[in-house]
Amino acid sequence: MSKHDEIAKKLAKKFNTEYKSDKGINLVAKDKVIEVETKKSSLPQGIKQVVKSPKPRYLAVNKINIKNALGATEGTGVGVMSETGRIIKKASRKK
């Protein structure tokens, strides 16, 4: 199982939702959407995936990508969470 799937499954359990690996946003919970990214190169793609959602949007990243994700989400309103689901940067609406 890939690191991506591992994180997504863990978060799906935590937020009581299902992990959709095939298309669209990985996790859609009642009160948020979460896209899991494990590579720096795929962060922009992950942001693009969630940015249109009306719910609070998050990128869930592995430890090594937290700094990259914080930089990549700057000014997008997309929040960042760790692979355990801890919110590092709260999602907000773009002004």
VORODO-817457 format. One record per residue (C-alpha): residue number from 1; x, y, z. Coordinates in steps of 0.1 Angstrom, whole numbers, plus 2048, in hexadecimal, padded with zeros to 3 digits. Layout:
R    nr     X     Y     Z
R   NUM     X     Y     Z
...
//
This chain:
R    nr     X     Y     Z
R     1   800   800   800
R     2   80D   822   7F7
R     3   815   83D   811
R     4   7F9   851   801
R     5   7DF   835   806
R     6   7EB   82F   829
R     7   7E6   854   834
R     8   7C5   856   821
R     9   7B7   837   832
R    10   7C2   842   855
R    11   7B2   865   850
R    12   792   855   841
R    13   78F   841   861
R    14   796   85F   877
R    15   77D   876   865
R    16   763   85B   861
R    17   762   85C   83B
R    18   76D   846   81E
R    19   78C   849   80A
R    20   787   84C   7E5
R    21   7A7   844   7D3
R    22   79A   844   7B0
R    23   78E   867   7A8
R    24   788   889   7B7
R    25   790   893   7DA
R    26   79E   877   7F0
R    27   789   87D   80F
R    28   768   890   811
R    29   75D   892   835
R    30   73D   8A4   842
R    31   750   8C3   84B
R    32   770   8C3   835
R    33   781   8B5   816
R    34   7A3   8A6   818
R    35   7BC   89F   7FC
R    36   7D9   88A   805
R    37   7FB   892   7F5
R    38   81C   881   7FC
R    39   832   891   7E1
R    40   83D   8B5   7DF
R    41   837   8B4   7B9
R    42   812   8AB   7BE
R    43   809   8C6   7D7
R    44   7FC   8DF   7BC
R    45   7E6   8C3   7AE
R    46   7D9   8BC   7D0
R    47   7D0   8E0   7D6
R    48   7BF   8E2   7B4
R    49   7AB   8C3   7BE
R    50   79C   8D3   7DE
R    51   79C   8F8   7D7
R    52   779   8F9   7C8
R    53   768   8E7   7E4
R    54   74F   8FB   7F9
R    55   75B   8E9   819
R    56   77B   8F1   82C
R    57   797   8E2   817
R    58   7B6   8D0   823
R    59   7D5   8C1   815
R    60   7E1   8A4   82B
R    61   806   89F   827
R    62   822   88A   835
R    63   83B   899   84C
R    64   855   8A2   832
R    65   83C   8B6   81E
R    66   82D   8CC   839
R    67   843   8E9   831
R    68   83E   8E5   80C
R    69   818   8E3   811
R    70   817   902   827
R    71   82A   914   80B
R    72   814   906   7EF
R    73   7F3   90E   800
R    74   7FD   932   808
R    75   7E0   949   7FE
R    76   7CA   92C   7F2
R    77   7B4   928   811
R    78   7BE   903   811
R    79   7C8   8F6   833
R    80   7E4   8DD   83B
R    81   7E2   8BF   851
R    82   7FB   8A5   85C
R    83   7F8   881   852
R    84   7E7   87A   874
R    85   7CC   894   86D
R    86   7DB   8AF   884
R    87   7D3   8D1   875
R    88   7F2   8E5   86F
R    89   7E2   902   85C
R    90   7BC   907   85E
R    91   7A9   90A   83D
R    92   79A   92B   836
R    93   787   93C   81B
R    94   799   951   802
R    95   790   976   808
//
